[in-house]
Amino acid sequence: MGILVMKTRMRTLLFILLLSLVIQSSFAISPDGEALLSFKAAIVRSNGDLLQWKEEDPDPCRWNGVRCDPTKRVISLILPHRKLMGPISPDIGKLNSLNVLDLRYNALYGIIPPELGNCTLLKSM
């Protein structure tokens, strides 16, 4: 009888552990979100719109200027006239589902990162 109780407790503990791992991973930020946060970190000044982009928010699809497809991949980053100043982070090249990038009328400087070539779905406007 003691062995049966021990097996049941072990199964319960294992279930709780697996459930907590699933819940924790569902609140982790996506790789696209990490790339956007890297983009934000390189910006030294803006009009404040990027303040809403937070690591604690696992869904970057709700962030200002960001649009996603149904699978939650970032497909457009539209941030014209946001008074962004700084370089463009090379991590923007990790947004490989990106098909629209609009950073017009900002004060971005430096080179266009070669990693942007990884965004093979980008369309010209």
A tleap script that builds the chain and sets N, CA, C and O, in Angstrom:
source leaprc.protein.ff14SB
mol = sequence {
  NMET GLY ILE LEU VAL MET LYS THR ARG MET
  ARG THR LEU LEU PHE ILE LEU LEU LEU SER
  LEU VAL ILE GLN SER SER PHE ALA ILE SER
  PRO ASP GLY GLU ALA LEU LEU SER PHE LYS
  ALA ALA ILE VAL ARG SER ASN GLY ASP LEU
  LEU GLN TRP LYS GLU GLU ASP PRO ASP PRO
  CYS ARG TRP ASN GLY VAL ARG CYS ASP PRO
  THR LYS ARG VAL ILE SER LEU ILE LEU PRO
  HIE ARG LYS LEU MET GLY PRO ILE SER PRO
  ASP ILE GLY LYS LEU ASN SER LEU ASN VAL
  LEU ASP LEU ARG TYR ASN ALA LEU TYR GLY
  ILE ILE PRO PRO GLU LEU GLY ASN CYS THR
  LEU LEU LYS SER CMET
}
set mol.1.N position { 0.813 -1.194 0.000 }
set mol.1.CA position { 0.000 0.000 0.000 }
set mol.1.C position { 0.862 1.265 0.000 }
set mol.1.O position { 0.513 2.242 -0.663 }
set mol.2.N position { 1.967 1.266 0.722 }
set mol.2.CA position { 2.853 2.413 0.783 }
set mol.2.C position { 3.478 2.726 -0.566 }
set mol.2.O position { 3.663 3.894 -0.906 }
set mol.3.N position { 3.803 1.700 -1.335 }
set mol.3.CA position { 4.399 1.902 -2.651 }
set mol.3.C position { 3.394 2.549 -3.593 }
set mol.3.O position { 3.766 3.415 -4.384 }
set mol.4.N position { 2.144 2.151 -3.524 }
set mol.4.CA position { 1.102 2.726 -4.368 }
set mol.4.C position { 0.921 4.214 -4.077 }
set mol.4.O position { 0.773 5.013 -5.002 }
set mol.5.N position { 0.932 4.590 -2.801 }
set mol.5.CA position { 0.796 5.993 -2.410 }
set mol.5.C position { 2.005 6.787 -2.909 }
set mol.5.O position { 1.856 7.911 -3.388 }
set mol.6.N position { 3.195 6.204 -2.796 }
set mol.6.CA position { 4.408 6.875 -3.242 }
set mol.6.C position { 4.400 7.095 -4.762 }
set mol.6.O position { 4.797 8.160 -5.235 }
set mol.7.N position { 3.950 6.091 -5.525 }
set mol.7.CA position { 3.871 6.227 -6.979 }
set mol.7.C position { 2.878 7.315 -7.366 }
set mol.7.O position { 3.132 8.098 -8.281 }
set mol.8.N position { 1.755 7.362 -6.672 }
set mol.8.CA position { 0.739 8.376 -6.949 }
set mol.8.C position { 1.294 9.767 -6.665 }
set mol.8.O position { 1.066 10.692 -7.444 }
set mol.9.N position { 2.011 9.925 -5.569 }
set mol.9.CA position { 2.601 11.229 -5.232 }
set mol.9.C position { 3.653 11.630 -6.256 }
set mol.9.O position { 3.738 12.795 -6.643 }
set mol.10.N position { 4.447 10.670 -6.690 }
set mol.10.CA position { 5.469 10.963 -7.695 }
set mol.10.C position { 4.828 11.417 -9.007 }
set mol.10.O position { 5.298 12.363 -9.640 }
set mol.11.N position { 3.759 10.742 -9.409 }
set mol.11.CA position { 3.050 11.141 -10.635 }
set mol.11.C position { 2.467 12.543 -10.490 }
set mol.11.O position { 2.529 13.348 -11.419 }
set mol.12.N position { 1.909 12.822 -9.334 }
set mol.12.CA position { 1.332 14.148 -9.088 }
set mol.12.C position { 2.421 15.216 -9.143 }
set mol.12.O position { 2.238 16.262 -9.766 }
set mol.13.N position { 3.548 14.953 -8.494 }
set mol.13.CA position { 4.658 15.904 -8.516 }
set mol.13.C position { 5.193 16.111 -9.937 }
set mol.13.O position { 5.497 17.236 -10.335 }
set mol.14.N position { 5.303 15.033 -10.685 }
set mol.14.CA position { 5.766 15.127 -12.064 }
set mol.14.C position { 4.788 15.942 -12.905 }
set mol.14.O position { 5.205 16.766 -13.719 }
set mol.15.N position { 3.500 15.718 -12.712 }
set mol.15.CA position { 2.474 16.469 -13.424 }
set mol.15.C position { 2.571 17.963 -13.094 }
set mol.15.O position { 2.503 18.804 -13.990 }
set mol.16.N position { 2.728 18.285 -11.823 }
set mol.16.CA position { 2.828 19.686 -11.402 }
set mol.16.C position { 4.076 20.331 -11.997 }
set mol.16.O position { 4.026 21.477 -12.443 }
set mol.17.N position { 5.185 19.614 -12.008 }
set mol.17.CA position { 6.419 20.130 -12.582 }
set mol.17.C position { 6.258 20.401 -14.078 }
set mol.17.O position { 6.644 21.466 -14.560 }
set mol.18.N position { 5.692 19.449 -14.809 }
set mol.18.CA position { 5.480 19.636 -16.245 }
set mol.18.C position { 4.523 20.785 -16.522 }
set mol.18.O position { 4.748 21.572 -17.442 }
set mol.19.N position { 3.472 20.888 -15.747 }
set mol.19.CA position { 2.506 21.969 -15.912 }
set mol.19.C position { 3.166 23.319 -15.670 }
set mol.19.O position { 2.918 24.269 -16.413 }
set mol.20.N position { 3.999 23.419 -14.647 }
set mol.20.CA position { 4.666 24.698 -14.372 }
set mol.20.C position { 5.634 25.066 -15.492 }
set mol.20.O position { 5.777 26.244 -15.820 }
set mol.21.N position { 6.299 24.073 -16.081 }
set mol.21.CA position { 7.194 24.344 -17.203 }
set mol.21.C position { 6.430 24.842 -18.422 }
set mol.21.O position { 6.882 25.761 -19.105 }
set mol.22.N position { 5.281 24.248 -18.699 }
set mol.22.CA position { 4.456 24.680 -19.831 }
set mol.22.C position { 3.954 26.102 -19.605 }
set mol.22.O position { 3.987 26.924 -20.520 }
set mol.23.N position { 3.499 26.390 -18.415 }
set mol.23.CA position { 2.992 27.730 -18.104 }
set mol.23.C position { 4.117 28.754 -18.207 }
set mol.23.O position { 3.929 29.830 -18.776 }
set mol.24.N position { 5.286 28.425 -17.658 }
set mol.24.CA position { 6.412 29.342 -17.691 }
set mol.24.C position { 6.855 29.613 -19.124 }
set mol.24.O position { 7.147 30.758 -19.470 }
set mol.25.N position { 6.911 28.586 -19.958 }
set mol.25.CA position { 7.349 28.803 -21.342 }
set mol.25.C position { 6.322 29.595 -22.135 }
set mol.25.O position { 6.686 30.278 -23.092 }
set mol.26.N position { 5.053 29.523 -21.766 }
set mol.26.CA position { 4.045 30.295 -22.491 }
set mol.26.C position { 4.153 31.785 -22.187 }
set mol.26.O position { 3.625 32.614 -22.928 }
set mol.27.N position { 4.840 32.126 -21.092 }
set mol.27.CA position { 5.031 33.528 -20.747 }
set mol.27.C position { 6.403 34.048 -21.157 }
set mol.27.O position { 6.736 35.199 -20.875 }
set mol.28.N position { 7.194 33.223 -21.814 }
set mol.28.CA position { 8.514 33.655 -22.279 }
set mol.28.C position { 8.359 34.441 -23.570 }
set mol.28.O position { 7.493 34.149 -24.395 }
set mol.29.N position { 9.205 35.435 -23.729 }
set mol.29.CA position { 9.132 36.252 -24.937 }
set mol.29.C position { 9.645 35.446 -26.138 }
set mol.29.O position { 10.561 34.634 -26.011 }
set mol.30.N position { 9.053 35.681 -27.269 }
set mol.30.CA position { 9.420 34.963 -28.498 }
set mol.30.C position { 10.768 35.450 -29.026 }
set mol.30.O position { 11.228 36.525 -28.640 }
set mol.31.N position { 11.406 34.675 -29.905 }
set mol.31.CA position { 12.639 35.153 -30.540 }
set mol.31.C position { 12.428 36.462 -31.310 }
set mol.31.O position { 13.313 37.318 -31.329 }
set mol.32.N position { 11.261 36.621 -31.942 }
set mol.32.CA position { 10.977 37.880 -32.636 }
set mol.32.C position { 10.909 39.030 -31.623 }
set mol.32.O position { 11.393 40.130 -31.892 }
set mol.33.N position { 10.316 38.773 -30.479 }
set mol.33.CA position { 10.261 39.791 -29.425 }
set mol.33.C position { 11.646 40.167 -28.937 }
set mol.33.O position { 11.924 41.337 -28.677 }
set mol.34.N position { 12.519 39.168 -28.813 }
set mol.34.CA position { 13.898 39.443 -28.403 }
set mol.34.C position { 14.612 40.312 -29.440 }
set mol.34.O position { 15.359 41.223 -29.083 }
set mol.35.N position { 14.382 40.032 -30.712 }
set mol.35.CA position { 15.001 40.835 -31.778 }
set mol.35.C position { 14.497 42.279 -31.720 }
set mol.35.O position { 15.272 43.217 -31.909 }
set mol.36.N position { 13.210 42.453 -31.461 }
set mol.36.CA position { 12.647 43.804 -31.357 }
set mol.36.C position { 13.205 44.540 -30.142 }
set mol.36.O position { 13.466 45.741 -30.209 }
set mol.37.N position { 13.388 43.825 -29.032 }
set mol.37.CA position { 13.961 44.460 -27.843 }
set mol.37.C position { 15.411 44.871 -28.094 }
set mol.37.O position { 15.866 45.885 -27.564 }
set mol.38.N position { 16.132 44.101 -28.887 }
set mol.38.CA position { 17.496 44.467 -29.270 }
set mol.38.C position { 17.477 45.725 -30.147 }
set mol.38.O position { 18.316 46.612 -29.987 }
set mol.39.N position { 16.520 45.793 -31.068 }
set mol.39.CA position { 16.339 46.989 -31.892 }
set mol.39.C position { 16.083 48.195 -30.987 }
set mol.39.O position { 16.687 49.253 -31.168 }
set mol.40.N position { 15.189 48.029 -30.018 }
set mol.40.CA position { 14.848 49.107 -29.083 }
set mol.40.C position { 16.072 49.533 -28.269 }
set mol.40.O position { 16.283 50.726 -28.054 }
set mol.41.N position { 16.876 48.574 -27.816 }
set mol.41.CA position { 18.040 48.878 -26.982 }
set mol.41.C position { 19.068 49.740 -27.724 }
set mol.41.O position { 19.788 50.522 -27.102 }
set mol.42.N position { 19.135 49.597 -29.050 }
set mol.42.CA position { 20.084 50.391 -29.835 }
set mol.42.C position { 19.606 51.824 -30.042 }
set mol.42.O position { 20.407 52.704 -30.361 }
set mol.43.N position { 18.317 52.065 -29.864 }
set mol.43.CA position { 17.750 53.400 -30.054 }
set mol.43.C position { 18.079 54.255 -28.829 }
set mol.43.O position { 17.795 53.870 -27.694 }
set mol.44.N position { 18.681 55.414 -29.075 }
set mol.44.CA position { 19.096 56.265 -27.961 }
set mol.44.C position { 18.060 57.349 -27.625 }
set mol.44.O position { 18.096 57.946 -26.549 }
set mol.45.N position { 17.145 57.589 -28.562 }
set mol.45.CA position { 16.100 58.581 -28.305 }
set mol.45.C position { 14.909 58.297 -29.194 }
set mol.45.O position { 15.068 57.837 -30.324 }
set mol.46.N position { 13.707 58.570 -28.685 }
set mol.46.CA position { 12.485 58.397 -29.484 }
set mol.46.C position { 11.403 59.286 -28.906 }
set mol.46.O position { 11.627 60.030 -27.951 }
set mol.47.N position { 10.227 59.194 -29.504 }
set mol.47.CA position { 9.096 59.967 -28.990 }
set mol.47.C position { 8.409 59.257 -27.826 }
set mol.47.O position { 7.411 59.757 -27.307 }
set mol.48.N position { 8.918 58.115 -27.413 }
set mol.48.CA position { 8.362 57.387 -26.271 }
set mol.48.C position { 7.512 56.189 -26.644 }
set mol.48.O position { 7.122 55.419 -25.766 }
set mol.49.N position { 7.214 56.011 -27.925 }
set mol.49.CA position { 6.373 54.887 -28.345 }
set mol.49.C position { 6.969 53.526 -27.999 }
set mol.49.O position { 6.233 52.570 -27.754 }
set mol.50.N position { 8.287 53.436 -27.979 }
set mol.50.CA position { 8.920 52.145 -27.718 }
set mol.50.C position { 8.951 51.795 -26.229 }
set mol.50.O position { 9.319 50.677 -25.867 }
set mol.51.N position { 8.571 52.733 -25.369 }
set mol.51.CA position { 8.533 52.443 -23.930 }
set mol.51.C position { 7.550 51.318 -23.618 }
set mol.51.O position { 7.692 50.627 -22.609 }
set mol.52.N position { 6.567 51.138 -24.472 }
set mol.52.CA position { 5.560 50.090 -24.291 }
set mol.52.C position { 6.145 48.699 -24.566 }
set mol.52.O position { 5.602 47.700 -24.095 }
set mol.53.N position { 7.227 48.628 -25.308 }
set mol.53.CA position { 7.860 47.349 -25.631 }
set mol.53.C position { 8.607 46.865 -24.395 }
set mol.53.O position { 9.633 47.438 -24.029 }
set mol.54.N position { 8.106 45.822 -23.754 }
set mol.54.CA position { 8.712 45.346 -22.508 }
set mol.54.C position { 8.982 43.853 -22.559 }
set mol.54.O position { 8.216 43.084 -23.140 }
set mol.55.N position { 10.077 43.462 -21.946 }
set mol.55.CA position { 10.481 42.063 -21.888 }
set mol.55.C position { 9.433 41.218 -21.161 }
set mol.55.O position { 9.276 40.033 -21.454 }
set mol.56.N position { 8.726 41.823 -20.224 }
set mol.56.CA position { 7.727 41.091 -19.455 }
set mol.56.C position { 6.496 40.726 -20.289 }
set mol.56.O position { 5.731 39.836 -19.918 }
set mol.57.N position { 6.316 41.406 -21.399 }
set mol.57.CA position { 5.177 41.147 -22.279 }
set mol.57.C position { 5.583 40.079 -23.296 }
set mol.57.O position { 6.373 40.364 -24.196 }
set mol.58.N position { 5.060 38.859 -23.172 }
set mol.58.CA position { 5.499 37.788 -24.065 }
set mol.58.C position { 4.987 37.911 -25.496 }
set mol.58.O position { 5.410 37.153 -26.368 }
set mol.59.N position { 4.086 38.850 -25.748 }
set mol.59.CA position { 3.484 38.957 -27.071 }
set mol.59.C position { 3.820 40.295 -27.726 }
set mol.59.O position { 3.115 41.281 -27.512 }
set mol.60.N position { 4.893 40.339 -28.526 }
set mol.60.CA position { 5.249 41.601 -29.180 }
set mol.60.C position { 4.247 42.026 -30.248 }
set mol.60.O position { 4.321 43.144 -30.757 }
set mol.61.N position { 3.319 41.151 -30.587 }
set mol.61.CA position { 2.331 41.464 -31.625 }
set mol.61.C position { 1.389 42.588 -31.205 }
set mol.61.O position { 0.686 43.149 -32.046 }
set mol.62.N position { 1.365 42.918 -29.933 }
set mol.62.CA position { 0.515 44.007 -29.445 }
set mol.62.C position { 1.283 45.316 -29.283 }
set mol.62.O position { 0.714 46.319 -28.854 }
set mol.63.N position { 2.562 45.311 -29.621 }
set mol.63.CA position { 3.381 46.494 -29.443 }
set mol.63.C position { 3.119 47.507 -30.550 }
set mol.63.O position { 2.753 47.146 -31.668 }
set mol.64.N position { 3.313 48.782 -30.219 }
set mol.64.CA position { 3.153 49.856 -31.204 }
set mol.64.C position { 4.037 49.614 -32.416 }
set mol.64.O position { 5.233 49.358 -32.277 }
set mol.65.N position { 3.451 49.695 -33.599 }
set mol.65.CA position { 4.196 49.591 -34.845 }
set mol.65.C position { 4.488 48.178 -35.306 }
set mol.65.O position { 5.102 47.990 -36.356 }
set mol.66.N position { 4.065 47.187 -34.552 }
set mol.66.CA position { 4.368 45.784 -34.875 }
set mol.66.C position { 3.097 45.083 -35.339 }
set mol.66.O position { 2.044 45.207 -34.714 }
set mol.67.N position { 3.204 44.355 -36.424 }
set mol.67.CA position { 2.097 43.530 -36.915 }
set mol.67.C position { 2.622 42.114 -37.094 }
set mol.67.O position { 3.768 41.904 -37.489 }
set mol.68.N position { 1.758 41.145 -36.793 }
set mol.68.CA position { 2.152 39.735 -36.862 }
set mol.68.C position { 1.184 38.934 -37.714 }
set mol.68.O position { 0.058 39.355 -37.977 }
set mol.69.N position { 1.649 37.776 -38.134 }
set mol.69.CA position { 0.772 36.844 -38.838 }
set mol.69.C position { 0.058 35.974 -37.792 }
set mol.69.O position { 0.322 36.120 -36.599 }
set mol.70.N position { -0.835 35.078 -38.214 }
set mol.70.CA position { -1.564 34.251 -37.247 }
set mol.70.C position { -0.675 33.352 -36.379 }
set mol.70.O position { -1.097 32.912 -35.310 }
set mol.71.N position { 0.544 33.081 -36.831 }
set mol.71.CA position { 1.452 32.246 -36.039 }
set mol.71.C position { 2.292 33.071 -35.074 }
set mol.71.O position { 3.204 32.545 -34.436 }
set mol.72.N position { 1.987 34.372 -34.963 }
set mol.72.CA position { 2.671 35.302 -34.061 }
set mol.72.C position { 4.082 35.653 -34.507 }
set mol.72.O position { 4.904 36.058 -33.686 }
set mol.73.N position { 4.377 35.504 -35.798 }
set mol.73.CA position { 5.661 35.954 -36.342 }
set mol.73.C position { 5.497 37.396 -36.801 }
set mol.73.O position { 4.473 37.750 -37.385 }
set mol.74.N position { 6.487 38.219 -36.543 }
set mol.74.CA position { 6.445 39.631 -36.934 }
set mol.74.C position { 6.566 39.725 -38.449 }
set mol.74.O position { 7.530 39.246 -39.045 }
set mol.75.N position { 5.561 40.355 -39.058 }
set mol.75.CA position { 5.575 40.513 -40.517 }
set mol.75.C position { 5.743 41.972 -40.935 }
set mol.75.O position { 6.095 42.249 -42.082 }
set mol.76.N position { 5.495 42.904 -40.020 }
set mol.76.CA position { 5.745 44.301 -40.369 }
set mol.76.C position { 6.174 45.088 -39.141 }
set mol.76.O position { 5.694 44.870 -38.028 }
set mol.77.N position { 7.083 45.995 -39.383 }
set mol.77.CA position { 7.561 46.933 -38.375 }
set mol.77.C position { 7.430 48.314 -39.000 }
set mol.77.O position { 8.206 48.691 -39.878 }
set mol.78.N position { 6.437 49.059 -38.535 }
set mol.78.CA position { 6.086 50.339 -39.143 }
set mol.78.C position { 6.236 51.436 -38.088 }
set mol.78.O position { 5.378 51.608 -37.221 }
set mol.79.N position { 7.348 52.175 -38.182 }
set mol.79.CA position { 7.667 53.194 -37.180 }
set mol.79.C position { 8.122 54.512 -37.817 }
set mol.79.O position { 9.164 55.042 -37.430 }
set mol.80.N position { 7.374 55.053 -38.779 }
set mol.80.CA position { 7.782 56.343 -39.347 }
set mol.80.C position { 7.445 57.487 -38.386 }
set mol.80.O position { 6.527 57.377 -37.574 }
set mol.81.N position { 8.188 58.568 -38.486 }
set mol.81.CA position { 7.910 59.786 -37.705 }
set mol.81.C position { 7.890 59.528 -36.198 }
set mol.81.O position { 7.072 60.123 -35.496 }
set mol.82.N position { 8.741 58.681 -35.691 }
set mol.82.CA position { 8.749 58.373 -34.249 }
set mol.82.C position { 9.922 59.023 -33.525 }
set mol.82.O position { 10.148 58.761 -32.343 }
set mol.83.N position { 10.662 59.864 -34.226 }
set mol.83.CA position { 11.831 60.549 -33.658 }
set mol.83.C position { 12.857 59.554 -33.121 }
set mol.83.O position { 13.522 59.807 -32.116 }
set mol.84.N position { 12.973 58.418 -33.809 }
set mol.84.CA position { 13.957 57.419 -33.416 }
set mol.84.C position { 15.347 57.908 -33.778 }
set mol.84.O position { 15.580 58.382 -34.890 }
set mol.85.N position { 16.261 57.791 -32.840 }
set mol.85.CA position { 17.648 58.173 -33.100 }
set mol.85.C position { 18.534 57.037 -32.607 }
set mol.85.O position { 18.383 56.559 -31.482 }
set mol.86.N position { 19.453 56.613 -33.457 }
set mol.86.CA position { 20.375 55.550 -33.099 }
set mol.86.C position { 20.629 54.657 -34.285 }
set mol.86.O position { 20.068 54.860 -35.362 }
set mol.87.N position { 21.485 53.656 -34.083 }
set mol.87.CA position { 21.757 52.714 -35.168 }
set mol.87.C position { 20.662 51.659 -35.254 }
set mol.87.O position { 19.884 51.478 -34.317 }
set mol.88.N position { 20.611 50.976 -36.370 }
set mol.88.CA position { 19.682 49.848 -36.530 }
set mol.88.C position { 20.407 48.595 -36.057 }
set mol.88.O position { 21.475 48.261 -36.570 }
set mol.89.N position { 19.840 47.914 -35.097 }
set mol.89.CA position { 20.458 46.701 -34.547 }
set mol.89.C position { 20.542 45.605 -35.605 }
set mol.89.O position { 19.586 45.399 -36.353 }
set mol.90.N position { 21.663 44.903 -35.680 }
set mol.90.CA position { 21.777 43.776 -36.607 }
set mol.90.C position { 20.760 42.666 -36.317 }
set mol.90.O position { 20.438 41.865 -37.193 }
set mol.91.N position { 20.260 42.631 -35.080 }
set mol.91.CA position { 19.281 41.600 -34.719 }
set mol.91.C position { 17.969 41.729 -35.480 }
set mol.91.O position { 17.142 40.816 -35.456 }
set mol.92.N position { 17.775 42.853 -36.153 }
set mol.92.CA position { 16.572 42.993 -36.978 }
set mol.92.C position { 16.546 41.927 -38.071 }
set mol.92.O position { 15.479 41.578 -38.576 }
set mol.93.N position { 17.709 41.416 -38.433 }
set mol.93.CA position { 17.805 40.347 -39.423 }
set mol.93.C position { 17.234 39.025 -38.949 }
set mol.93.O position { 17.049 38.105 -39.745 }
set mol.94.N position { 16.951 38.923 -37.654 }
set mol.94.CA position { 16.334 37.704 -37.107 }
set mol.94.C position { 14.831 37.658 -37.356 }
set mol.94.O position { 14.188 36.635 -37.123 }
set mol.95.N position { 14.282 38.760 -37.825 }
set mol.95.CA position { 12.847 38.820 -38.131 }
set mol.95.C position { 12.641 38.290 -39.549 }
set mol.95.O position { 12.276 39.044 -40.451 }
set mol.96.N position { 12.871 37.009 -39.741 }
set mol.96.CA position { 12.895 36.461 -41.104 }
set mol.96.C position { 11.516 36.297 -41.738 }
set mol.96.O position { 11.426 35.853 -42.883 }
set mol.97.N position { 10.443 36.638 -41.034 }
set mol.97.CA position { 9.113 36.678 -41.659 }
set mol.97.C position { 8.709 38.104 -42.022 }
set mol.97.O position { 7.619 38.338 -42.544 }
set mol.98.N position { 9.597 39.048 -41.741 }
set mol.98.CA position { 9.323 40.465 -41.995 }
set mol.98.C position { 9.139 40.722 -43.489 }
set mol.98.O position { 9.984 40.344 -44.300 }
set mol.99.N position { 8.023 41.371 -43.845 }
set mol.99.CA position { 7.848 41.741 -45.248 }
set mol.99.C position { 7.628 43.239 -45.436 }
set mol.99.O position { 7.634 43.721 -46.569 }
set mol.100.N position { 7.432 43.994 -44.337 }
set mol.100.CA position { 7.325 45.451 -44.415 }
set mol.100.C position { 8.187 46.047 -43.301 }
set mol.100.O position { 8.041 45.697 -42.130 }
set mol.101.N position { 9.073 46.941 -43.685 }
set mol.101.CA position { 9.908 47.676 -42.736 }
set mol.101.C position { 9.848 49.148 -43.118 }
set mol.101.O position { 10.345 49.548 -44.171 }
set mol.102.N position { 9.239 49.943 -42.258 }
set mol.102.CA position { 9.087 51.369 -42.532 }
set mol.102.C position { 9.679 52.152 -41.363 }
set mol.102.O position { 9.070 52.264 -40.299 }
set mol.103.N position { 10.870 52.687 -41.580 }
set mol.103.CA position { 11.556 53.485 -40.563 }
set mol.103.C position { 11.811 54.907 -41.078 }
set mol.103.O position { 12.727 55.590 -40.621 }
set mol.104.N position { 10.995 55.333 -42.025 }
set mol.104.CA position { 11.182 56.653 -42.641 }
set mol.104.C position { 11.032 57.781 -41.627 }
set mol.104.O position { 10.362 57.649 -40.603 }
set mol.105.N position { 11.687 58.901 -41.954 }
set mol.105.CA position { 11.559 60.149 -41.212 }
set mol.105.C position { 11.923 59.994 -39.743 }
set mol.105.O position { 11.213 60.470 -38.858 }
set mol.106.N position { 13.035 59.322 -39.502 }
set mol.106.CA position { 13.632 59.215 -38.186 }
set mol.106.C position { 15.082 59.668 -38.318 }
set mol.106.O position { 15.520 60.031 -39.409 }
set mol.107.N position { 15.812 59.650 -37.240 }
set mol.107.CA position { 17.213 60.069 -37.259 }
set mol.107.C position { 18.122 58.866 -37.012 }
set mol.107.O position { 18.994 58.894 -36.144 }
set mol.108.N position { 17.901 57.826 -37.784 }
set mol.108.CA position { 18.724 56.629 -37.650 }
set mol.108.C position { 20.052 56.866 -38.354 }
set mol.108.O position { 20.108 57.549 -39.377 }
set mol.109.N position { 21.114 56.303 -37.805 }
set mol.109.CA position { 22.433 56.503 -38.391 }
set mol.109.C position { 23.224 55.200 -38.379 }
set mol.109.O position { 22.812 54.205 -37.784 }
set mol.110.N position { 24.352 55.232 -39.042 }
set mol.110.CA position { 25.180 54.039 -39.145 }
set mol.110.C position { 24.850 53.281 -40.425 }
set mol.110.O position { 24.105 53.758 -41.281 }
set mol.111.N position { 25.421 52.099 -40.528 }
set mol.111.CA position { 25.204 51.304 -41.738 }
set mol.111.C position { 23.886 50.540 -41.648 }
set mol.111.O position { 23.367 50.290 -40.560 }
set mol.112.N position { 23.368 50.184 -42.793 }
set mol.112.CA position { 22.241 49.252 -42.831 }
set mol.112.C position { 22.849 47.878 -42.567 }
set mol.112.O position { 23.708 47.426 -43.323 }
set mol.113.N position { 22.412 47.215 -41.506 }
set mol.113.CA position { 23.053 45.947 -41.153 }
set mol.113.C position { 22.930 44.912 -42.270 }
set mol.113.O position { 21.839 44.715 -42.806 }
set mol.114.N position { 24.028 44.249 -42.628 }
set mol.114.CA position { 23.960 43.220 -43.661 }
set mol.114.C position { 23.012 42.083 -43.278 }
set mol.114.O position { 22.492 41.386 -44.149 }
set mol.115.N position { 22.791 41.898 -41.975 }
set mol.115.CA position { 21.877 40.854 -41.495 }
set mol.115.C position { 20.454 41.079 -41.986 }
set mol.115.O position { 19.647 40.150 -41.993 }
set mol.116.N position { 20.142 42.298 -42.395 }
set mol.116.CA position { 18.813 42.586 -42.946 }
set mol.116.C position { 18.559 41.738 -44.188 }
set mol.116.O position { 17.408 41.510 -44.562 }
set mol.117.N position { 19.624 41.274 -44.825 }
set mol.117.CA position { 19.502 40.375 -45.970 }
set mol.117.C position { 18.863 39.043 -45.622 }
set mol.117.O position { 18.414 38.319 -46.510 }
set mol.118.N position { 18.818 38.709 -44.323 }
set mol.118.CA position { 18.140 37.482 -43.894 }
set mol.118.C position { 16.619 37.609 -43.992 }
set mol.118.O position { 15.905 36.607 -43.961 }
set mol.119.N position { 16.138 38.819 -44.108 }
set mol.119.CA position { 14.697 39.074 -44.215 }
set mol.119.C position { 14.316 38.991 -45.693 }
set mol.119.O position { 14.052 40.007 -46.337 }
set mol.120.N position { 14.294 37.797 -46.206 }
set mol.120.CA position { 14.108 37.584 -47.647 }
set mol.120.C position { 12.685 37.868 -48.130 }
set mol.120.O position { 12.444 37.893 -49.337 }
set mol.121.N position { 11.758 38.079 -47.229 }
set mol.121.CA position { 10.373 38.364 -47.622 }
set mol.121.C position { 10.091 39.859 -47.728 }
set mol.121.O position { 8.983 40.254 -48.089 }
set mol.122.N position { 11.089 40.702 -47.414 }
set mol.122.CA position { 10.884 42.141 -47.499 }
set mol.122.C position { 10.503 42.557 -48.917 }
set mol.122.O position { 11.086 42.094 -49.898 }
set mol.123.N position { 9.518 43.436 -48.999 }
set mol.123.CA position { 9.055 43.961 -50.285 }
set mol.123.C position { 9.404 45.429 -50.387 }
set mol.123.O position { 9.412 46.140 -49.383 }
set mol.124.N position { 9.691 45.886 -51.588 }
set mol.124.CA position { 9.940 47.323 -51.768 }
set mol.124.C position { 8.602 48.047 -51.811 }
set mol.124.O position { 7.581 47.494 -52.219 }
set mol.125.N position { 8.642 49.283 -51.381 }
set mol.125.CA position { 7.409 50.075 -51.324 }
set mol.125.C position { 7.398 51.099 -52.422 }
set mol.125.O position { 6.443 51.865 -52.542 }
savepdb mol mol.pdb
quit
